[in-house]
Amino acid sequence: MNTNDPVRGLLTRWREDPSGTYRTWFLWEERLKNFRSIRRGISAVVAEIEADKFGNVYKGSSLETVVGSIAEQRQIFRGADHAFLWKPKLRIPDIYENRPNQIAFARFLNTCACCAGEEDQVIGAIQNLDRAAIKGLGPAAANLLYFLHPTVVPPFNTAIVNGYNAVTGAKVKLGKWDEYLAMRRGILELNTKYRDLLSNDLGAMGGVLFDVGSGRYPPPPRESDEAAMAQWEKDLAQIRVESEHANRAIQASREEDRTHTEIQGWLRDLGIALGFGVWVASNDRGRPYGNGHLADGCLDCLSEPLENSPAADTIRLIDVLWIEAGTGRVAAAFEVEHTTSICSGIVRMLDLALGLGQAGRSLFLVAPDARESDVREQLKRPAFSRVIDLDVRFISYGELGKHRDAISRFGQGMKPIEAIARRL
């Protein structure tokens, strides 16, 4: 422990903690997948507002889909949707009934989405939104900007503010953009000072502040007090013991479960056996599988129609695609939902189906047997009403494991995989 710089000591311990947000969220591959989906979702929100098709309710809106993809990252963003929920008694946030406010919100998002991350443009967009004085629309909107420009805009919630105040001694208040911008400046200074332990992605700094603000870690003493320092080190040591116990439980659970990668591997092998070209998610290609890697035997690039699609960046992140050899069209798309919410996977499938006119293609959610009821419940959300038209189907791990050898040996085309799938 670095007693001369307790913040450095805290960051070192945080990076090592298997249950802290550095390992459970910041290094989590689903977080990286969500960036592109959320960016495309923000563009959809802007387009709907500009076309005056946004509607006057949050439920079922394009904004709910985007914010849902953020809120499903429960390690740090649990409850992120609360700020956007319509409060009828207060009539906030006032972007559902007030057309000028909708337009101001769309301009704010569009300016940030279209710029290349120039700090002055992003800050200028925030200041313009602040001047619009939209009732109930405060710095919680910064979480949308984080997924557009993670090196410029830090994430925001109550725990992060509490953590920042505890670490720095500041008195940042919730709900005001000027307070958020002041905190952002302080976060940038901390990030620069401890850059070797953090990242240019400000989510890392947001994560450690969240863990302090939520009570996982005690804040480091800000004054040279030997007794306070000793107590703080004792508290951190206890956190480490608790984390090691939790990590052992997590590892035991993982040994009992089939992994996301294993299921992707099964689908890869089935697709190849059935004569399809196979694509696995671009950020999963290097994962070890069997005696090689998950991308072994797969396509090196997407077919020309897919590469030229506006949704290409999102399509590349779909867990497994089976591609028709002659046409380059998608024969089947699979999203493996091992433990996470289905929101981001569904958004990627919507991009594929609606962006390429692929409705009627075979779209599958693959998940543990026990998750079928959970998947069905999530699909009842108004935001996913269009999914029903896409005829997305469910394949359980159990059915896939039971029949995969026979399908590989005797199957042809899509009929065998469709036979073990259930309609949602």
C-alpha positions as CSV (number, residue, x, y, z in Angstrom):
1,M,0.0,0.0,0.0
2,N,1.3,3.4,-0.9
3,T,0.9,5.3,2.3
4,N,2.3,8.5,0.8
5,D,-0.5,8.7,-1.7
6,P,-3.6,6.9,-0.4
7,V,-5.5,7.6,-3.7
8,R,-2.8,5.7,-5.6
9,G,-3.2,2.9,-3.1
10,L,-6.9,2.8,-3.5
11,L,-6.6,2.6,-7.3
12,T,-4.1,-0.2,-7.1
13,R,-6.4,-2.2,-4.8
14,W,-9.4,-1.4,-7.0
15,R,-7.8,-2.8,-10.1
16,E,-7.0,-6.0,-8.3
17,D,-10.4,-6.5,-6.8
18,P,-12.3,-9.2,-8.7
19,S,-15.6,-7.8,-7.5
20,G,-14.9,-4.1,-8.1
21,T,-16.2,-2.3,-11.1
22,Y,-12.8,-2.4,-12.9
23,R,-13.1,-6.1,-13.4
24,T,-16.8,-6.6,-13.4
25,W,-17.7,-3.6,-15.6
26,F,-14.9,-1.7,-17.2
27,L,-13.1,-4.8,-18.6
28,W,-16.5,-6.5,-19.4
29,E,-16.8,-7.2,-23.1
30,E,-20.5,-6.5,-23.2
31,R,-19.7,-2.9,-22.2
32,L,-17.7,-2.6,-25.3
33,K,-20.4,-4.2,-27.5
34,N,-22.9,-1.7,-26.2
35,F,-21.1,1.4,-27.4
36,R,-22.0,0.9,-31.0
37,S,-25.6,-0.2,-30.2
38,I,-26.2,2.9,-28.0
39,R,-24.6,5.2,-30.6
40,R,-27.0,3.9,-33.3
41,G,-29.9,4.1,-30.9
42,I,-29.1,7.8,-30.2
43,S,-29.2,8.5,-33.9
44,A,-32.6,6.8,-34.0
45,V,-33.9,9.1,-31.2
46,V,-32.7,12.2,-33.1
47,A,-34.3,11.0,-36.4
48,E,-37.6,10.3,-34.7
49,I,-37.7,13.7,-33.0
50,E,-36.7,15.5,-36.2
51,A,-39.5,13.7,-38.1
52,D,-42.0,14.5,-35.2
53,K,-42.5,10.7,-34.6
54,F,-40.9,10.6,-31.2
55,G,-44.3,10.5,-29.4
56,N,-45.2,11.8,-26.0
57,V,-44.4,8.9,-23.7
58,Y,-41.1,7.2,-22.6
59,K,-42.5,3.7,-22.6
60,G,-42.1,2.1,-26.0
61,S,-40.0,5.0,-27.3
62,S,-36.6,4.7,-29.0
63,L,-35.2,6.6,-26.0
64,E,-36.3,3.7,-23.7
65,T,-34.4,1.2,-25.9
66,V,-31.2,3.3,-25.7
67,V,-31.4,4.0,-22.0
68,G,-32.4,0.4,-21.4
69,S,-29.1,-0.7,-23.0
70,I,-27.3,1.6,-20.5
71,A,-29.3,0.6,-17.4
72,E,-28.7,-3.1,-18.1
73,Q,-25.1,-2.5,-17.2
74,R,-26.2,-2.8,-13.6
75,Q,-22.7,-2.8,-12.1
76,I,-22.7,1.0,-12.4
77,F,-25.8,2.2,-14.2
78,R,-28.6,0.5,-12.3
79,G,-31.5,2.8,-12.3
80,A,-30.2,5.0,-15.1
81,D,-33.6,5.0,-16.7
82,H,-35.2,6.7,-13.7
83,A,-34.2,10.2,-14.8
84,F,-36.0,9.7,-18.2
85,L,-39.2,8.2,-16.8
86,W,-42.2,10.5,-17.1
87,K,-43.3,11.8,-13.7
88,P,-46.9,12.9,-14.4
89,K,-47.4,14.9,-11.2
90,L,-44.3,17.0,-11.8
91,R,-44.6,16.7,-15.6
92,I,-40.9,16.0,-16.0
93,P,-38.6,15.5,-17.8
94,D,-40.3,18.0,-20.1
95,I,-39.3,16.4,-23.4
96,Y,-42.5,14.4,-24.1
97,E,-45.1,17.1,-24.2
98,N,-43.1,20.1,-25.2
99,R,-42.1,20.1,-28.9
100,P,-39.5,23.0,-28.6
101,N,-37.9,21.1,-25.8
102,Q,-37.8,17.9,-27.9
103,I,-36.0,19.7,-30.6
104,A,-33.5,21.2,-28.2
105,F,-32.8,17.7,-26.8
106,A,-32.4,16.3,-30.4
107,R,-30.0,19.1,-31.3
108,F,-28.0,18.4,-28.2
109,L,-27.7,14.7,-29.0
110,N,-27.1,15.3,-32.7
111,T,-24.3,17.9,-32.1
112,C,-22.5,15.4,-29.8
113,A,-23.1,12.4,-32.1
114,C,-21.9,14.2,-35.2
115,C,-18.7,15.8,-33.8
116,A,-15.5,13.9,-33.6
117,G,-15.1,14.3,-29.9
118,E,-13.8,17.9,-29.9
119,E,-14.1,19.0,-26.3
120,D,-15.3,22.5,-27.1
121,Q,-18.2,21.2,-29.2
122,V,-19.4,18.7,-26.6
123,I,-19.2,21.3,-23.8
124,G,-20.9,23.9,-26.0
125,A,-23.8,21.4,-26.6
126,I,-24.1,20.9,-22.9
127,Q,-24.2,24.6,-22.2
128,N,-26.8,25.1,-25.0
129,L,-29.0,22.4,-23.4
130,D,-28.5,24.0,-20.0
131,R,-29.7,27.4,-21.4
132,A,-32.8,25.7,-22.7
133,A,-33.7,25.1,-19.1
134,I,-35.7,21.9,-19.8
135,K,-37.4,21.0,-16.6
136,G,-36.2,17.7,-15.2
137,L,-33.5,17.1,-17.8
138,G,-30.2,17.4,-16.0
139,P,-26.8,15.8,-16.0
140,A,-28.2,12.3,-16.1
141,A,-28.2,12.9,-19.9
142,A,-24.4,12.8,-19.7
143,N,-24.6,9.0,-19.6
144,L,-25.8,9.2,-23.2
145,L,-22.8,11.3,-24.1
146,Y,-20.4,9.0,-22.3
147,F,-21.2,6.3,-24.9
148,L,-20.5,8.8,-27.7
149,H,-17.3,10.3,-26.3
150,P,-15.9,8.3,-23.4
151,T,-12.6,10.2,-23.3
152,V,-14.4,13.6,-23.0
153,V,-17.6,12.9,-20.9
154,P,-17.5,10.9,-17.6
155,P,-20.5,8.9,-16.6
156,F,-22.8,10.4,-13.9
157,N,-25.0,9.2,-11.1
158,T,-25.5,9.8,-7.4
159,A,-22.9,7.2,-6.3
160,I,-20.3,8.8,-8.6
161,V,-21.0,12.2,-7.3
162,N,-20.8,11.0,-3.7
163,G,-17.5,9.2,-4.5
164,Y,-16.0,12.3,-6.1
165,N,-17.0,14.4,-3.1
166,A,-15.6,11.9,-0.6
167,V,-12.2,11.6,-2.5
168,T,-11.7,15.3,-3.2
169,G,-13.6,17.0,-0.4
170,A,-15.7,18.8,-3.0
171,K,-19.4,19.6,-2.6
172,V,-20.8,18.8,-6.0
173,K,-24.6,18.8,-6.0
174,L,-26.9,16.7,-8.2
175,G,-29.1,18.1,-10.9
176,K,-27.1,21.0,-12.2
177,W,-25.0,21.1,-15.4
178,D,-22.5,23.7,-14.1
179,E,-21.9,21.4,-11.1
180,Y,-21.4,18.4,-13.4
181,L,-18.9,20.4,-15.6
182,A,-16.9,21.4,-12.5
183,M,-16.8,17.8,-11.4
184,R,-15.8,16.7,-14.9
185,R,-12.8,19.1,-14.7
186,G,-11.7,17.6,-11.4
187,I,-12.1,14.1,-12.8
188,L,-9.9,15.0,-15.8
189,E,-7.2,16.3,-13.4
190,L,-7.4,13.1,-11.3
191,N,-7.3,11.0,-14.4
192,T,-4.2,12.8,-15.7
193,K,-2.4,12.4,-12.3
194,Y,-3.1,8.7,-12.1
195,R,-3.2,7.9,-15.8
196,D,-0.9,4.9,-15.4
197,L,-3.6,3.1,-13.2
198,L,-6.6,4.3,-15.2
199,S,-7.4,4.9,-18.9
200,N,-8.2,7.7,-21.3
201,D,-11.7,6.2,-21.2
202,L,-13.2,8.2,-18.3
203,G,-15.4,5.2,-17.4
204,A,-12.5,3.8,-15.4
205,M,-12.4,6.9,-13.1
206,G,-16.2,6.8,-13.0
207,G,-16.0,3.2,-11.8
208,V,-13.7,3.7,-8.9
209,L,-15.7,6.8,-7.8
210,F,-18.9,4.7,-8.0
211,D,-17.3,2.0,-5.8
212,V,-16.3,4.6,-3.2
213,G,-19.7,6.5,-3.4
214,S,-21.7,3.3,-3.1
215,G,-19.8,2.3,0.0
216,R,-17.7,-0.6,-1.4
217,Y,-14.5,1.2,-0.5
218,P,-13.9,3.7,2.3
219,P,-12.7,7.1,1.0
220,P,-8.9,7.6,1.5
221,P,-8.0,10.2,4.2
222,R,-7.3,13.6,2.8
223,E,-5.1,14.7,5.7
224,S,-1.9,13.4,7.2
225,D,-3.5,11.5,10.1
226,E,-1.7,8.3,11.0
227,A,-4.6,6.8,12.9
228,A,-7.1,7.6,10.1
229,M,-4.6,6.1,7.6
230,A,-4.2,2.9,9.7
231,Q,-8.0,2.5,10.0
232,W,-8.4,3.0,6.3
233,E,-5.8,0.4,5.4
234,K,-7.6,-2.0,7.8
235,D,-10.9,-1.4,6.1
236,L,-9.4,-1.9,2.6
237,A,-7.8,-5.2,3.8
238,Q,-11.2,-6.4,4.9
239,I,-12.7,-5.5,1.5
240,R,-10.0,-7.6,-0.1
241,V,-10.8,-10.6,2.0
242,E,-14.5,-10.3,1.2
243,S,-13.7,-9.9,-2.5
244,E,-11.6,-13.1,-2.5
245,H,-14.5,-15.0,-1.0
246,A,-16.8,-13.6,-3.6
247,N,-14.4,-14.4,-6.4
248,R,-14.2,-18.0,-5.4
249,A,-18.0,-18.3,-5.5
250,I,-18.0,-16.7,-8.9
251,Q,-15.3,-19.1,-10.2
252,A,-17.2,-22.1,-8.8
253,S,-20.4,-20.9,-10.6
254,R,-18.5,-20.5,-13.9
255,E,-17.2,-24.0,-13.7
256,E,-20.8,-25.3,-13.4
257,D,-22.2,-23.2,-16.3
258,R,-21.6,-23.5,-20.0
259,T,-19.8,-20.4,-21.1
260,H,-20.8,-17.9,-23.7
261,T,-17.8,-18.8,-25.8
262,E,-18.6,-22.5,-25.7
263,I,-22.1,-21.9,-27.1
264,Q,-20.6,-19.6,-29.8
265,G,-18.3,-22.5,-30.6
266,W,-21.1,-24.9,-31.0
267,L,-22.9,-22.6,-33.3
268,R,-19.8,-22.0,-35.3
269,D,-19.2,-25.7,-35.8
270,L,-22.9,-26.3,-36.7
271,G,-22.8,-23.5,-39.3
272,I,-19.7,-24.8,-40.9
273,A,-21.1,-28.4,-41.0
274,L,-24.3,-27.2,-42.6
275,G,-22.3,-25.5,-45.4
276,F,-22.6,-21.9,-44.3
277,G,-19.9,-19.3,-44.1
278,V,-19.7,-18.3,-40.4
279,W,-18.9,-15.0,-38.8
280,V,-18.3,-14.7,-35.0
281,A,-18.5,-11.3,-33.2
282,S,-15.4,-9.2,-34.1
283,N,-14.5,-8.7,-30.4
284,D,-14.7,-12.4,-29.7
285,R,-12.6,-13.8,-32.5
286,G,-9.4,-14.2,-30.5
287,R,-11.0,-16.0,-27.6
288,P,-9.4,-19.4,-26.9
289,Y,-11.7,-22.3,-27.9
290,G,-10.8,-26.0,-28.2
291,N,-7.2,-26.2,-29.4
292,G,-7.3,-22.9,-31.2
293,H,-9.4,-19.8,-31.3
294,L,-13.1,-19.1,-31.8
295,A,-12.6,-17.5,-35.2
296,D,-10.8,-20.6,-36.6
297,G,-12.5,-21.7,-39.8
298,C,-14.7,-18.6,-39.9
299,L,-14.9,-15.8,-42.5
300,D,-12.2,-13.1,-42.3
301,C,-14.6,-10.4,-43.3
302,L,-18.3,-9.9,-43.8
303,S,-19.9,-10.2,-47.3
304,E,-20.0,-7.1,-49.4
305,P,-23.7,-6.4,-48.8
306,L,-23.1,-6.5,-45.0
307,E,-19.9,-4.5,-45.1
308,N,-21.6,-1.8,-47.1
309,S,-24.6,-1.6,-44.8
310,P,-25.0,1.5,-42.5
311,A,-25.4,-1.0,-39.7
312,A,-22.1,-2.8,-40.4
313,D,-20.4,-1.8,-37.2
314,T,-23.3,-3.2,-35.2
315,I,-23.6,-6.4,-37.3
316,R,-20.0,-7.2,-36.7
317,L,-20.8,-7.6,-33.0
318,I,-23.6,-10.1,-33.4
319,D,-22.4,-13.3,-31.6
320,V,-22.7,-15.7,-34.6
321,L,-23.9,-15.2,-38.2
322,W,-24.5,-17.9,-40.8
323,I,-23.9,-16.5,-44.3
324,E,-25.2,-18.0,-47.5
325,A,-22.3,-18.9,-49.7
326,G,-23.9,-17.8,-53.0
327,T,-25.6,-14.6,-52.1
328,G,-23.7,-13.3,-49.1
329,R,-27.0,-12.8,-47.3
330,V,-27.5,-13.7,-43.6
331,A,-29.2,-17.1,-43.3
332,A,-29.3,-17.0,-39.5
333,A,-28.2,-14.7,-36.7
334,F,-27.6,-15.8,-33.1
335,E,-27.3,-13.8,-29.9
336,V,-26.1,-15.8,-26.9
337,E,-27.6,-14.4,-23.7
338,H,-25.8,-16.3,-21.0
339,T,-26.5,-14.1,-18.0
340,T,-27.0,-10.6,-19.3
341,S,-30.1,-8.7,-20.3
342,I,-31.3,-9.3,-23.9
343,C,-31.6,-5.5,-24.6
344,S,-28.3,-5.0,-26.5
345,G,-28.6,-8.3,-28.4
346,I,-32.1,-7.4,-29.6
347,V,-30.9,-3.9,-30.7
348,R,-28.2,-5.6,-32.8
349,M,-30.8,-7.9,-34.4
350,L,-33.1,-5.0,-35.1
351,D,-30.3,-3.2,-36.9
352,L,-29.6,-6.3,-39.0
353,A,-33.3,-7.0,-39.9
354,L,-34.5,-3.5,-40.4
355,G,-31.4,-2.0,-41.8
356,L,-30.9,-4.7,-44.5
357,G,-34.5,-5.7,-45.1
358,Q,-33.7,-9.0,-43.5
359,A,-37.1,-9.5,-41.9
360,G,-38.0,-13.1,-42.4
361,R,-34.5,-14.3,-41.9
362,S,-33.9,-16.7,-39.1
363,L,-33.1,-14.8,-35.9
364,F,-32.4,-16.7,-32.6
365,L,-31.8,-15.9,-29.0
366,V,-29.8,-18.7,-27.4
367,A,-29.8,-18.9,-23.6
368,P,-29.8,-21.4,-20.7
369,D,-33.0,-23.4,-20.3
370,A,-34.0,-21.6,-17.1
371,R,-33.9,-18.2,-18.9
372,E,-36.7,-18.8,-21.4
373,S,-39.4,-17.3,-19.2
374,D,-37.1,-14.3,-18.4
375,V,-36.5,-13.8,-22.2
376,R,-40.2,-13.9,-22.9
377,E,-40.9,-11.4,-20.1
378,Q,-38.4,-9.0,-21.4
379,L,-39.8,-9.2,-24.9
380,K,-43.2,-8.0,-23.6
381,R,-41.7,-4.5,-23.0
382,P,-43.3,-1.9,-25.3
383,A,-39.8,-0.9,-26.6
384,F,-39.5,-4.4,-28.2
385,S,-42.9,-4.4,-29.9
386,R,-41.4,-4.6,-33.3
387,V,-39.4,-7.7,-32.4
388,I,-42.6,-9.8,-32.7
389,D,-42.8,-9.0,-36.4
390,L,-39.2,-10.3,-36.9
391,D,-40.2,-13.8,-35.6
392,V,-37.2,-14.1,-33.3
393,R,-37.0,-17.6,-31.8
394,F,-35.6,-19.2,-28.7
395,I,-33.1,-22.0,-28.6
396,S,-32.2,-23.5,-25.1
397,Y,-28.7,-24.7,-24.3
398,G,-30.2,-28.0,-23.5
399,E,-31.8,-28.5,-26.9
400,L,-28.7,-27.3,-28.7
401,G,-26.4,-29.6,-26.7
402,K,-28.8,-32.6,-27.2
403,H,-29.1,-32.3,-31.0
404,R,-26.0,-30.6,-32.2
405,D,-24.1,-33.8,-33.1
406,A,-27.0,-35.2,-35.1
407,I,-27.5,-31.9,-36.9
408,S,-23.9,-31.7,-37.8
409,R,-23.9,-35.3,-39.2
410,F,-27.2,-35.4,-41.0
411,G,-28.7,-31.9,-41.2
412,Q,-29.1,-29.8,-44.3
413,G,-30.0,-26.1,-44.5
414,M,-31.9,-24.3,-41.8
415,K,-34.6,-26.9,-41.1
416,P,-32.7,-28.8,-38.3
417,I,-31.9,-25.7,-36.3
418,E,-35.4,-24.3,-36.8
419,A,-36.9,-27.6,-35.6
420,I,-35.3,-27.2,-32.1
421,A,-36.2,-23.5,-31.8
422,R,-39.4,-22.2,-30.1
423,R,-41.3,-19.1,-31.1
424,L,-41.2,-16.2,-28.7
